[in-house]
């Protein structure tokens, strides 16, 4: 496949990941956390769609790992970057196992425990995803400001995961950490996706 086509597929896949993750996380998980019993009993279809949405993110995560490896195959860090993204995808797939069980639960504590289990496993996956972004910021040869945002996003994913496990009072600072992760992640990854979709692979240097 030509670099240009691979770049378009990368950008398209990233957009799918964004929308699927936003729906599954903010529409489904947040609903389970706020109203666990009501969500399970009255909105089970929403939970099922959320599970499918998370599965879709895993599928397209693997696709992105493959396309980036193909596009930047000559870079010495490309394969390592791919490995860490695939580790994230595998851990995310494992985390999803916690969600289908919720459909048969009637106890609030049990539901919230499973949601927490999902969040914890996903959080571990994001640590490895952070390493991927740090490596990608070196592999990617686009605009410097996008590379810097990817680097910052990767660092903050790792810092946030570490803070979850190291700080007993993490909740006191959760809003600050969320902001520090969200800003570089949103701007960096979305800008990377748009740049890759619109400009990536248009000349031979994109494949170096």
C-alpha positions as CSV (number, residue, x, y, z in Angstrom):
1,X,0.0,0.0,0.0
2,X,1.3,3.5,-0.9
3,X,2.4,5.8,1.9
4,X,-0.4,8.2,1.1
5,X,-3.1,5.6,1.4
6,X,-1.6,4.3,4.6
7,X,-1.6,7.9,6.0
8,X,-5.3,8.4,5.1
9,X,-6.1,5.1,6.8
10,X,-4.2,6.2,9.8
11,X,-6.0,9.4,10.1
12,X,-9.4,7.8,9.5
13,X,-8.7,5.1,12.1
14,X,-7.7,7.7,14.7
15,X,-11.0,9.6,14.1
16,X,-12.9,6.3,14.6
17,X,-11.0,5.7,17.9
18,X,-11.7,9.2,19.1
19,X,-15.5,9.0,18.6
20,X,-15.9,5.4,19.8
21,X,-13.8,6.1,22.9
22,X,-15.7,9.3,23.7
23,X,-19.1,7.5,23.4
24,X,-18.0,4.5,25.4
25,X,-16.3,6.5,28.2
26,X,-18.5,9.5,28.6
27,X,-21.8,8.1,27.6
28,X,-21.6,4.6,29.1
29,X,-18.9,4.5,31.9
30,X,-19.9,7.8,33.4
31,X,-23.5,6.7,33.4
32,X,-22.6,3.5,35.2
33,X,-20.6,5.5,37.8
34,X,-23.4,8.0,38.5
35,X,-26.4,5.7,38.2
36,X,-25.2,2.1,38.3
37,X,-28.5,0.3,39.0
38,X,-30.6,2.5,36.7
39,X,-28.1,2.2,33.8
40,X,-28.0,-1.6,34.0
41,X,-31.8,-2.1,34.4
42,X,-33.0,0.6,32.0
43,X,-30.2,1.3,29.6
44,X,-28.6,-2.1,29.0
45,X,-28.5,-1.5,25.2
46,X,-26.3,1.5,25.9
47,X,-23.9,-0.7,27.9
48,X,-23.8,-3.2,25.0
49,X,-23.1,-0.5,22.5
50,X,-20.4,0.8,24.8
51,X,-18.7,-2.6,24.9
52,X,-18.8,-2.7,21.1
53,X,-17.4,0.8,20.9
54,X,-14.4,-0.2,23.2
55,X,-13.8,-3.3,21.0
56,X,-13.8,-1.0,17.9
57,X,-11.1,1.2,19.5
58,X,-8.9,-1.9,20.0
59,X,-9.4,-3.0,16.4
60,X,-8.4,0.4,15.0
61,X,-5.6,0.7,17.5
62,X,-4.0,-2.3,16.0
63,X,-4.6,-0.9,12.5
64,X,-2.9,2.4,13.5
65,X,0.0,0.4,14.9
66,X,0.4,-1.4,11.6
67,X,0.0,1.7,9.3
68,X,2.5,3.7,11.3
69,X,5.0,0.8,11.2
70,X,4.6,0.7,7.4
71,X,4.9,4.4,6.9
72,X,7.9,4.9,9.1
73,X,9.5,1.5,8.6
74,X,13.0,2.9,8.0
75,X,13.1,4.7,11.4
76,X,15.0,2.8,14.0
77,X,12.4,3.5,16.8
78,X,9.3,2.6,14.7
79,X,9.2,-1.1,15.6
80,X,9.6,-0.4,19.3
81,X,6.9,2.3,19.1
82,X,4.6,-0.3,17.5
83,X,5.2,-2.8,20.2
84,X,4.2,-0.4,23.0
85,X,1.0,0.5,21.1
86,X,0.2,-3.2,20.7
87,X,0.8,-3.8,24.4
88,X,-1.7,-1.0,25.1
89,X,-4.3,-2.6,22.7
90,X,-3.9,-6.0,24.4
91,X,-4.3,-4.6,27.9
92,X,-7.4,-2.6,26.7
93,X,-8.9,-5.8,25.3
94,X,-8.3,-7.5,28.7
95,X,-10.0,-4.6,30.5
96,X,-13.1,-5.0,28.4
97,X,-13.7,-8.4,30.0
98,X,-14.9,-6.6,33.1
99,X,-17.9,-4.9,31.3
100,X,-20.1,-7.7,30.0
101,X,-20.5,-9.2,33.5
102,X,-22.1,-5.9,34.6
103,X,-25.2,-6.7,32.5
104,X,-26.2,-9.5,34.9
105,X,-25.5,-7.6,38.1
106,X,-28.1,-6.1,40.4
107,X,-25.9,-4.9,43.2
108,X,-24.5,-1.3,43.1
109,X,-21.2,-2.2,44.8
110,X,-20.6,-5.1,42.4
111,X,-21.3,-2.9,39.3
112,X,-19.0,-0.1,40.6
113,X,-16.2,-2.7,41.4
114,X,-16.3,-4.0,37.9
115,X,-16.2,-0.5,36.5
116,X,-13.2,0.3,38.8
117,X,-11.5,-2.9,37.6
118,X,-11.9,-1.8,34.0
119,X,-10.5,1.7,34.8
120,X,-7.5,0.3,36.6
121,X,-6.5,-2.1,33.8
122,X,-7.1,0.6,31.2
123,X,-5.0,3.0,33.3
124,X,-2.1,0.5,33.2
125,X,-2.5,0.3,29.4
126,X,-2.3,4.0,29.1
127,X,1.2,3.9,30.8
128,X,2.4,1.9,27.8
129,X,0.5,4.1,25.4
130,X,2.4,7.0,26.9
131,X,5.7,5.4,26.0
132,X,4.3,4.8,22.5
133,X,3.5,8.5,22.1
134,X,7.0,9.5,23.4
135,X,8.6,7.3,20.8
136,X,6.1,8.4,18.1
137,X,7.2,12.0,18.7
138,X,10.6,11.0,17.6
139,X,9.5,8.8,14.7
140,X,7.0,11.3,13.3
141,X,8.6,13.9,11.0
142,X,5.8,16.4,10.7
143,X,5.5,19.8,12.3
144,X,7.6,20.3,15.4
145,X,4.7,21.6,17.5
146,X,2.7,18.4,17.0
147,X,5.8,16.3,17.9
148,X,6.1,18.4,21.1
149,X,2.4,17.9,22.0
150,X,2.7,14.1,21.4
151,X,5.8,14.0,23.7
152,X,4.0,16.0,26.4
153,X,0.9,13.8,26.1
154,X,3.0,10.6,26.4
155,X,4.8,12.0,29.5
156,X,1.5,13.0,31.1
157,X,-0.1,9.6,30.5
158,X,2.8,8.0,32.3
159,X,2.8,10.6,35.1
160,X,-1.0,10.2,35.6
161,X,-0.8,6.5,35.9
162,X,2.1,6.7,38.3
163,X,0.3,9.2,40.4
164,X,-2.8,7.0,40.6
165,X,-0.7,4.3,42.3
166,X,1.8,6.5,44.3
167,X,-0.5,9.1,45.7
168,X,-2.9,8.1,48.4
169,X,-4.8,11.3,48.0
170,X,-4.8,11.3,44.2
171,X,-8.5,12.3,44.1
172,X,-7.6,15.6,45.6
173,X,-5.5,16.4,42.5
174,X,-7.5,14.4,39.9
175,X,-8.9,17.5,38.2
176,X,-5.3,18.9,37.7
177,X,-4.0,15.6,36.4
178,X,-7.0,15.2,34.1
179,X,-6.3,18.7,32.6
180,X,-2.6,18.0,32.2
181,X,-3.3,14.8,30.3
182,X,-6.3,16.0,28.3
183,X,-4.8,19.2,26.8
184,X,-1.7,17.8,25.2
185,X,-3.4,14.5,24.3
186,X,-6.4,16.2,22.6
187,X,-4.4,18.7,20.7
188,X,-1.4,16.4,20.0
189,X,-3.2,13.3,18.9
190,X,-6.1,15.0,17.0
191,X,-3.6,17.3,15.2
192,X,-1.5,14.3,14.4
193,X,-4.5,12.5,13.0
194,X,-5.6,15.5,10.9
195,X,-2.1,16.1,9.6
196,X,-1.7,12.4,8.7
197,X,-5.0,12.3,6.9
198,X,-4.6,15.6,5.0
199,X,-0.8,15.8,4.3
200,X,0.8,12.6,5.3
201,X,2.5,10.4,2.7
202,X,2.4,13.1,-0.1
203,X,6.2,13.0,-0.6
204,X,8.9,10.4,-0.2
205,X,10.3,12.0,3.0
206,X,7.2,10.9,4.9
207,X,8.3,7.4,4.7
208,X,11.8,7.9,6.2
